[in-house]
Protein backbone atom coordinates (compact mmCIF):
# COMPACT_ATOMS: atom_id res chain seq x y z
CA UNK A 1 0.00 0.00 0.00
CA UNK A 2 1.45 3.39 -0.90
CA UNK A 3 2.86 5.30 2.02
CA UNK A 4 0.84 8.41 1.21
CA UNK A 5 -2.35 6.56 2.08
CA UNK A 6 -1.10 5.97 5.61
CA UNK A 7 0.12 9.48 6.40
CA UNK A 8 -1.62 10.66 9.58
CA UNK A 9 -2.84 7.14 10.31
CA UNK A 10 -3.09 7.74 14.07
CA UNK A 11 -5.49 10.64 13.54
CA UNK A 12 -7.50 8.71 10.97
CA UNK A 13 -7.67 5.57 13.10
CA UNK A 14 -8.76 7.60 16.14
CA UNK A 15 -11.55 9.34 14.20
CA UNK A 16 -12.63 6.06 12.64
CA UNK A 17 -12.82 4.31 16.02
CA UNK A 18 -14.64 7.29 17.55
CA UNK A 19 -17.26 7.16 14.82
CA UNK A 20 -17.69 3.41 15.20
CA UNK A 21 -18.02 3.85 18.97
CA UNK A 22 -20.86 6.36 18.66
CA UNK A 23 -22.65 4.31 15.99
CA UNK A 24 -22.21 1.07 17.94
CA UNK A 25 -23.59 2.65 21.11
CA UNK A 26 -26.78 3.63 19.30
CA UNK A 27 -27.16 0.15 17.85
CA UNK A 28 -26.75 -1.53 21.24
CA UNK A 29 -29.20 0.90 22.88
CA UNK A 30 -31.81 -0.21 20.35
CA UNK A 31 -30.98 -3.89 20.86
CA UNK A 32 -31.47 -3.81 24.63
CA UNK A 33 -34.42 -1.41 24.61
CA UNK A 34 -36.31 -3.46 22.01
CA UNK A 35 -35.65 -6.69 23.94
CA UNK A 36 -37.00 -5.18 27.16
CA UNK A 37 -39.92 -3.47 25.40
CA UNK A 38 -41.08 -6.70 23.78
CA UNK A 39 -40.59 -8.65 27.01
CA UNK A 40 -42.59 -6.17 29.08
CA UNK A 41 -45.34 -5.53 26.54
CA UNK A 42 -45.93 -9.06 25.24
CA UNK A 43 -44.35 -11.53 27.71
CA UNK A 44 -44.20 -13.88 24.73
CA UNK A 45 -41.35 -16.23 23.90
CA UNK A 46 -42.53 -16.44 20.30
CA UNK A 47 -42.29 -12.67 19.94
CA UNK A 48 -38.74 -12.68 21.28
CA UNK A 49 -37.87 -15.53 18.92
CA UNK A 50 -39.21 -13.54 15.95
CA UNK A 51 -37.24 -10.48 17.05
CA UNK A 52 -34.08 -12.62 16.99
CA UNK A 53 -34.94 -13.88 13.50
CA UNK A 54 -35.60 -10.39 12.12
CA UNK A 55 -32.57 -9.00 13.92
CA UNK A 56 -29.96 -11.54 12.79
CA UNK A 57 -30.92 -13.54 9.72
CA UNK A 58 -31.11 -10.57 7.30
CA UNK A 59 -27.53 -9.66 8.26
CA UNK A 60 -26.36 -13.19 7.53
CA UNK A 61 -28.03 -13.11 4.11
CA UNK A 62 -26.83 -9.62 3.20
CA UNK A 63 -23.25 -10.34 4.27
CA UNK A 64 -22.94 -12.42 1.10
CA UNK A 65 -23.74 -9.41 -1.05
CA UNK A 66 -22.10 -6.91 1.29
CA UNK A 67 -18.76 -8.66 0.95
CA UNK A 68 -18.91 -8.44 -2.85
CA UNK A 69 -19.94 -4.78 -2.75
CA UNK A 70 -17.06 -3.98 -0.39
CA UNK A 71 -14.67 -5.24 -3.08
CA UNK A 72 -16.47 -3.54 -5.99
CA UNK A 73 -17.29 -0.11 -4.53
CA UNK A 74 -15.82 2.55 -2.25
CA UNK A 75 -15.81 1.03 1.25
CA UNK A 76 -16.01 4.35 3.05
CA UNK A 77 -19.13 5.38 1.12
CA UNK A 78 -20.71 1.97 1.71
CA UNK A 79 -20.29 2.46 5.47
CA UNK A 80 -21.56 6.03 5.37
CA UNK A 81 -24.47 5.13 3.12
CA UNK A 82 -25.50 2.23 5.37
CA UNK A 83 -25.43 4.38 8.51
CA UNK A 84 -27.31 7.20 6.80
CA UNK A 85 -29.99 4.83 5.49
CA UNK A 86 -30.39 3.29 8.94
CA UNK A 87 -30.76 6.79 10.42
CA UNK A 88 -33.44 7.85 7.90
CA UNK A 89 -35.37 4.59 8.20
CA UNK A 90 -35.19 4.71 11.99
CA UNK A 91 -36.47 8.30 12.05
CA UNK A 92 -39.43 7.32 9.83
CA UNK A 93 -40.29 4.34 12.01
CA UNK A 94 -39.91 6.41 15.18
CA UNK A 95 -42.29 8.98 13.69
CA UNK A 96 -44.85 6.28 12.93
CA UNK A 97 -44.67 4.97 16.49
CA UNK A 98 -44.90 8.48 17.92
CA UNK A 99 -48.11 8.99 15.92
CA UNK A 100 -49.68 5.97 17.60
CA UNK A 101 -48.84 3.17 15.18
CA UNK A 102 -47.16 0.76 17.58
CA UNK A 103 -47.86 -2.63 16.00
CA UNK A 104 -45.21 -5.32 16.33
CA UNK A 105 -44.50 -5.19 12.60
CA UNK A 106 -43.03 -1.70 13.07
CA UNK A 107 -40.40 -3.04 15.46
CA UNK A 108 -39.76 -6.13 13.32
CA UNK A 109 -39.30 -3.86 10.30
CA UNK A 110 -36.87 -1.65 12.21
CA UNK A 111 -34.84 -4.68 13.29
CA UNK A 112 -34.80 -6.10 9.76
CA UNK A 113 -33.65 -2.81 8.19
CA UNK A 114 -30.88 -2.45 10.73
CA UNK A 115 -29.83 -6.06 10.16
CA UNK A 116 -29.81 -5.69 6.36
CA UNK A 117 -27.54 -2.66 6.40
CA UNK A 118 -25.32 -4.16 9.11
CA UNK A 119 -24.70 -6.99 6.64
CA UNK A 120 -23.63 -4.42 4.06
CA UNK A 121 -21.61 -2.33 6.50
CA UNK A 122 -19.59 -4.80 8.56
CA UNK A 123 -17.52 -6.40 5.75
CA UNK A 124 -16.62 -2.89 4.54
CA UNK A 125 -15.65 -1.76 8.06
CA UNK A 126 -13.29 -4.68 8.66
CA UNK A 127 -11.81 -4.56 5.15
CA UNK A 128 -11.21 -0.79 5.38
CA UNK A 129 -9.05 -0.95 8.51
CA UNK A 130 -5.89 -2.02 6.57
CA UNK A 131 -6.42 1.01 4.32
CA UNK A 132 -6.08 3.46 7.21
CA UNK A 133 -3.52 1.74 9.47
CA UNK A 134 -0.08 0.23 8.76
CA UNK A 135 0.22 -3.54 8.85
CA UNK A 136 2.40 -3.44 11.97
CA UNK A 137 -0.45 -1.78 13.90
CA UNK A 138 -3.39 -3.87 12.71
CA UNK A 139 -3.51 -6.08 15.80
CA UNK A 140 -3.44 -2.98 18.00
CA UNK A 141 -6.34 -1.41 16.07
CA UNK A 142 -8.35 -4.64 16.11
CA UNK A 143 -7.68 -4.97 19.85
CA UNK A 144 -8.88 -1.41 20.38
CA UNK A 145 -12.00 -2.15 18.30
CA UNK A 146 -12.65 -5.26 20.42
CA UNK A 147 -12.22 -3.16 23.57
CA UNK A 148 -14.72 -0.60 22.31
CA UNK A 149 -17.27 -3.29 21.50
CA UNK A 150 -16.87 -4.81 24.96
CA UNK A 151 -17.10 -1.41 26.67
CA UNK A 152 -20.30 -0.61 24.78
CA UNK A 153 -21.69 -3.99 25.80
CA UNK A 154 -21.16 -2.96 29.43
CA UNK A 155 -22.39 0.63 29.09
CA UNK A 156 -25.36 0.15 26.75
CA UNK A 157 -27.62 -1.94 29.07
CA UNK A 158 -27.44 0.62 31.88
CA UNK A 159 -27.90 3.58 29.56
CA UNK A 160 -30.74 1.90 27.68
CA UNK A 161 -32.49 1.16 30.98
CA UNK A 162 -32.29 4.82 32.03
CA UNK A 163 -33.57 6.13 28.69
CA UNK A 164 -36.31 3.53 28.32
CA UNK A 165 -37.51 3.96 31.92
CA UNK A 166 -37.57 7.77 31.77
CA UNK A 167 -38.94 8.06 28.21
CA UNK A 168 -39.98 5.25 25.85
CA UNK A 169 -38.89 3.10 22.93
CA UNK A 170 -39.47 5.97 20.47
CA UNK A 171 -36.84 8.07 22.25
CA UNK A 172 -34.33 5.25 21.84
CA UNK A 173 -35.02 5.14 18.10
CA UNK A 174 -34.45 8.90 17.81
CA UNK A 175 -31.17 8.66 19.74
CA UNK A 176 -30.03 5.80 17.51
CA UNK A 177 -30.68 7.91 14.39
CA UNK A 178 -28.63 10.76 15.85
CA UNK A 179 -25.69 8.49 16.75
CA UNK A 180 -25.74 7.01 13.23
CA UNK A 181 -25.52 10.49 11.69
CA UNK A 182 -22.67 11.42 14.04
CA UNK A 183 -20.84 8.30 12.91
CA UNK A 184 -21.35 9.32 9.28
CA UNK A 185 -19.97 12.80 9.98
CA UNK A 186 -16.87 11.50 11.72
CA UNK A 187 -16.10 8.97 9.00
CA UNK A 188 -16.40 11.72 6.40
CA UNK A 189 -13.29 13.29 7.98
CA UNK A 190 -11.17 10.17 7.31
CA UNK A 191 -9.48 10.13 3.89
CA UNK A 192 -9.77 6.67 2.33
CA UNK A 193 -8.82 5.89 -1.26
CA UNK A 194 -11.02 3.68 -3.37
CA UNK A 195 -9.37 0.35 -4.09
CA UNK A 196 -8.82 -0.16 -7.83
CA UNK A 197 -8.79 -3.84 -8.77
CA UNK A 198 -6.82 -5.20 -11.74
CA UNK A 199 -10.04 -6.78 -13.07
CA UNK A 200 -12.18 -3.70 -12.40
CA UNK A 201 -15.35 -3.92 -14.52
CA UNK A 202 -14.36 -7.21 -16.14
CA UNK A 203 -15.97 -9.65 -13.68
CA UNK A 204 -19.72 -10.05 -13.16
CA UNK A 205 -21.31 -9.74 -9.76
CA UNK A 206 -21.91 -13.47 -9.45
CA UNK A 207 -18.42 -14.06 -10.78
CA UNK A 208 -17.16 -12.03 -7.84
CA UNK A 209 -19.33 -14.05 -5.50
CA UNK A 210 -18.00 -17.35 -6.87
CA UNK A 211 -14.44 -16.01 -6.67
CA UNK A 212 -14.92 -15.18 -2.99
CA UNK A 213 -16.22 -18.63 -2.13
CA UNK A 214 -13.46 -20.25 -4.17
CA UNK A 215 -10.85 -18.09 -2.44
CA UNK A 216 -11.94 -19.27 1.00
CA UNK A 217 -12.14 -22.91 -0.06
CA UNK A 218 -8.74 -22.99 -1.83
CA UNK A 219 -6.63 -20.87 0.54
CA UNK A 220 -5.82 -23.28 3.32
CA UNK A 221 -4.89 -20.78 6.04
CA UNK A 222 -8.09 -18.76 5.48
CA UNK A 223 -10.20 -21.92 5.44
CA UNK A 224 -8.80 -23.30 8.68
CA UNK A 225 -9.01 -19.96 10.47
CA UNK A 226 -12.69 -19.78 9.58
CA UNK A 227 -13.18 -23.38 10.75
CA UNK A 228 -11.63 -22.55 14.12
CA UNK A 229 -13.71 -19.38 14.41
CA UNK A 230 -16.91 -21.24 13.51
CA UNK A 231 -16.29 -23.97 16.08
CA UNK A 232 -15.73 -21.41 18.82
CA UNK A 233 -18.81 -19.38 17.87
CA UNK A 234 -20.98 -22.50 17.89
CA UNK A 235 -19.59 -23.93 21.13
CA UNK A 236 -19.38 -20.59 22.96
CA UNK A 237 -22.92 -19.77 21.87
CA UNK A 238 -24.24 -22.29 24.36
CA UNK A 239 -22.29 -20.98 27.39
CA UNK A 240 -23.06 -17.34 26.64
CA UNK A 241 -26.82 -17.95 26.38
CA UNK A 242 -27.18 -20.72 28.94
CA UNK A 243 -25.11 -19.28 31.80
CA UNK A 244 -28.01 -17.09 33.07
CA UNK A 245 -30.14 -20.22 33.19
CA UNK A 246 -27.47 -22.06 35.18
CA UNK A 247 -27.11 -19.10 37.56
CA UNK A 248 -30.86 -19.10 38.18
CA UNK A 249 -31.12 -22.86 38.68
CA UNK A 250 -27.95 -23.38 40.71
CA UNK A 251 -27.07 -20.14 42.51
CA UNK A 252 -30.41 -18.32 42.79
CA UNK A 253 -32.56 -15.98 40.71
CA UNK A 254 -31.56 -12.68 42.35
CA UNK A 255 -31.14 -9.98 39.73
CA UNK A 256 -27.72 -8.94 41.02
CA UNK A 257 -26.38 -12.44 40.37
CA UNK A 258 -27.58 -12.37 36.76
CA UNK A 259 -26.11 -8.91 36.35
CA UNK A 260 -22.79 -9.98 37.85
CA UNK A 261 -22.63 -12.91 35.44
CA UNK A 262 -22.98 -10.57 32.44
CA UNK A 263 -20.45 -8.11 33.88
CA UNK A 264 -17.77 -10.75 34.40
CA UNK A 265 -18.10 -11.92 30.79
CA UNK A 266 -18.07 -8.32 29.58
CA UNK A 267 -15.06 -7.29 31.67
CA UNK A 268 -13.18 -10.36 30.43
CA UNK A 269 -13.69 -9.35 26.80
CA UNK A 270 -12.84 -5.74 27.66
CA UNK A 271 -9.58 -6.78 29.33
CA UNK A 272 -8.69 -9.13 26.47
CA UNK A 273 -9.27 -6.42 23.88
CA UNK A 274 -7.20 -3.95 25.90
CA UNK A 275 -4.37 -6.49 26.17
CA UNK A 276 -4.38 -7.00 22.39
CA UNK A 277 -4.39 -3.23 21.82
CA UNK A 278 -1.48 -2.75 24.23
CA UNK A 279 0.74 -5.71 23.45
CA UNK A 280 -0.48 -6.63 19.97
CA UNK A 281 2.50 -5.32 17.95
CA UNK A 282 4.87 -7.37 20.15
CA UNK A 283 3.08 -10.65 19.48
CA UNK A 284 4.94 -12.67 16.85
CA UNK A 285 3.24 -16.07 16.96
CA UNK A 286 -0.36 -14.95 16.56
CA UNK A 287 -1.62 -18.27 15.23
CA UNK A 288 -0.23 -20.02 18.31
CA UNK A 289 -2.08 -17.41 20.37
CA UNK A 290 -5.30 -18.18 18.48
CA UNK A 291 -5.03 -21.95 18.83
CA UNK A 292 -4.02 -21.64 22.48
CA UNK A 293 -7.00 -19.36 23.10
CA UNK A 294 -9.39 -21.88 21.54
CA UNK A 295 -7.97 -24.68 23.71
CA UNK A 296 -8.29 -22.51 26.82
CA UNK A 297 -11.86 -21.57 25.92
CA UNK A 298 -12.75 -25.26 25.78
CA UNK A 299 -11.16 -25.91 29.17
CA UNK A 300 -12.79 -22.82 30.73
CA UNK A 301 -16.23 -23.88 29.44
CA UNK A 302 -15.71 -27.23 31.15
CA UNK A 303 -14.76 -25.23 34.25
CA UNK A 304 -18.12 -23.44 34.06
CA UNK A 305 -19.92 -26.77 34.08
CA UNK A 306 -18.08 -28.20 37.08
CA UNK A 307 -18.13 -25.02 39.20
CA UNK A 308 -19.98 -25.39 42.47
CA UNK A 309 -19.02 -21.96 43.78
CA UNK A 310 -20.76 -18.96 42.22
CA UNK A 311 -17.69 -16.69 42.23
CA UNK A 312 -15.51 -19.39 40.66
CA UNK A 313 -18.22 -19.70 38.00
CA UNK A 314 -18.07 -15.95 37.37
CA UNK A 315 -14.26 -16.02 37.11
CA UNK A 316 -14.44 -18.74 34.46
CA UNK A 317 -16.84 -16.53 32.50
CA UNK A 318 -14.33 -13.67 32.74
CA UNK A 319 -11.52 -15.94 31.50
CA UNK A 320 -13.62 -17.09 28.53
CA UNK A 321 -14.30 -13.46 27.62
CA UNK A 322 -10.58 -12.67 27.81
CA UNK A 323 -9.63 -15.71 25.71
CA UNK A 324 -12.28 -14.90 23.11
CA UNK A 325 -10.79 -11.43 22.61
CA UNK A 326 -7.34 -13.04 22.36
CA UNK A 327 -8.77 -15.19 19.56
CA UNK A 328 -10.88 -12.63 17.70
CA UNK A 329 -8.41 -9.74 17.33
CA UNK A 330 -5.54 -11.88 15.94
CA UNK A 331 -7.97 -13.72 13.61
CA UNK A 332 -9.16 -10.45 12.05
CA UNK A 333 -5.58 -9.19 11.83
CA UNK A 334 -4.27 -12.31 10.11
CA UNK A 335 -7.05 -12.15 7.53
CA UNK A 336 -6.42 -8.45 6.95
CA UNK A 337 -2.72 -9.12 6.40
CA UNK A 338 -2.88 -12.33 4.39
CA UNK A 339 -5.93 -11.78 2.20
CA UNK A 340 -5.34 -9.60 -0.85
CA UNK A 341 -6.99 -6.16 -0.43
CA UNK A 342 -9.30 -6.69 -3.40
CA UNK A 343 -10.66 -9.92 -1.81
CA UNK A 344 -11.06 -8.77 1.79
CA UNK A 345 -14.65 -7.59 1.47
CA UNK A 346 -15.83 -11.00 0.29
CA UNK A 347 -13.81 -12.87 2.92
CA UNK A 348 -15.12 -10.69 5.74
CA UNK A 349 -18.62 -11.06 4.32
CA UNK A 350 -18.27 -14.80 4.91
CA UNK A 351 -16.95 -14.06 8.42
CA UNK A 352 -20.10 -11.98 8.97
CA UNK A 353 -22.26 -14.93 7.96
CA UNK A 354 -20.43 -17.14 10.46
CA UNK A 355 -20.93 -14.61 13.26
CA UNK A 356 -24.62 -14.07 12.44
CA UNK A 357 -25.60 -17.73 12.05
CA UNK A 358 -23.31 -19.72 14.36
CA UNK A 359 -24.64 -18.54 17.72
CA UNK A 360 -28.37 -18.85 16.87
CA UNK A 361 -27.56 -22.29 15.45
CA UNK A 362 -25.88 -23.14 18.74
CA UNK A 363 -29.04 -22.21 20.62
CA UNK A 364 -31.22 -24.27 18.28
CA UNK A 365 -29.18 -27.31 19.35
CA UNK A 366 -28.38 -26.57 22.98
CA UNK A 367 -31.52 -24.61 23.96
CA UNK A 368 -33.98 -27.52 23.82
CA UNK A 369 -31.40 -29.83 25.40
CA UNK A 370 -31.31 -27.48 28.42
CA UNK A 371 -34.92 -28.45 29.13
CA UNK A 372 -33.99 -32.14 29.17
CA UNK A 373 -30.57 -32.10 30.84
CA UNK A 374 -28.73 -29.94 33.34
CA UNK A 375 -26.96 -26.87 32.01
CA UNK A 376 -23.81 -28.07 33.81
CA UNK A 377 -23.68 -31.26 31.73
CA UNK A 378 -24.21 -29.32 28.49
CA UNK A 379 -21.40 -26.90 29.33
CA UNK A 380 -19.02 -29.76 30.02
CA UNK A 381 -20.10 -31.41 26.76
CA UNK A 382 -19.61 -28.20 24.76
CA UNK A 383 -16.16 -27.59 26.21
CA UNK A 384 -14.97 -31.16 25.64
CA UNK A 385 -16.33 -31.18 22.07
CA UNK A 386 -14.51 -27.93 21.29
CA UNK A 387 -11.28 -29.28 22.76
CA UNK A 388 -11.57 -32.59 20.86
CA UNK A 389 -12.44 -30.85 17.57
CA UNK A 390 -9.39 -28.60 17.81
CA UNK A 391 -7.21 -31.60 18.62
CA UNK A 392 -8.68 -33.35 15.56
CA UNK A 393 -7.87 -30.37 13.32
CA UNK A 394 -4.30 -30.20 14.60
CA UNK A 395 -3.94 -33.92 13.90
CA UNK A 396 -4.47 -33.22 10.17
CA UNK A 397 -0.99 -32.59 8.68
CA UNK A 398 -2.24 -30.17 6.02
CA UNK A 399 -4.22 -28.14 8.55
CA UNK A 400 -1.35 -28.06 11.03
CA UNK A 401 1.12 -26.94 8.36
CA UNK A 402 -1.25 -24.27 6.99
CA UNK A 403 -1.81 -22.82 10.45
CA UNK A 404 1.90 -22.93 11.25
CA UNK A 405 2.81 -21.11 8.03
CA UNK A 406 0.83 -18.07 9.13
CA UNK A 407 3.44 -17.35 11.82
CA UNK A 408 6.33 -17.51 9.33
CA UNK A 409 7.44 -13.99 8.27
CA UNK A 410 6.29 -13.39 4.72
CA UNK A 411 9.75 -12.40 3.49
CA UNK A 412 11.11 -15.83 4.46
CA UNK A 413 10.54 -19.02 2.45
CA UNK A 414 7.63 -20.91 3.92
CA UNK A 415 8.65 -24.49 3.23
CA UNK A 416 10.89 -26.33 0.76
CA UNK A 417 8.99 -27.12 -2.41
CA UNK A 418 9.89 -30.80 -2.23
CA UNK A 419 8.02 -31.25 1.05
CA UNK A 420 4.75 -29.69 -0.12
CA UNK A 421 1.73 -31.88 -0.63
CA UNK A 422 -0.96 -30.91 -3.14
CA UNK A 423 -3.49 -30.13 -0.40
CA UNK A 424 -1.35 -27.44 1.22
CA UNK A 425 -1.35 -24.85 -1.62
CA UNK A 426 1.46 -22.58 -0.40
CA UNK A 427 1.40 -20.35 -3.43
CA UNK A 428 -2.21 -19.44 -2.67
CA UNK A 429 -1.77 -19.25 1.07
CA UNK A 430 0.89 -16.53 0.96
CA UNK A 431 1.00 -13.17 -0.71
Secondary structure, DSSP 8 states (H G I E B T S, - for coil): --GGGGTTHHHHHHHHHHHHHHHHHHHHHHHHHHHHHHHHHH--HHHHHHHHHHHHHHHHHHHHHHHHHHHHS-HHHHHHHHHHHHHHHHHHHHHHHHTT---HHHHHHHHHHHHHHHHHHHHHHHHHHHHHS-GGGHHHHHHHHHHHHHHHHHHHHHHHHHHHHHS-HHHHHHHHHHHHHHHHHHHHTS-------TTTTTS-HHHHHHHHHHHHHH-HHHHHHHHHHHHHHHHHHHHHHHHHHHIIIII---HHHHHHHHHHHHHHHHHHHHHHHHHGGG---HHHHHHHHHHHHHHHHHHHHH--SHHHHHHHHHHHHHHHHHHHHHHHHHHHHHS-GGGHHHHHHHHHHHHHHHHHHHHHHHHHHTTTS-HHHHHHHHHHHHHHHHHHHHTSHHHHHHHHHTTS-TTS--S-GGG--TTT-HHHH--
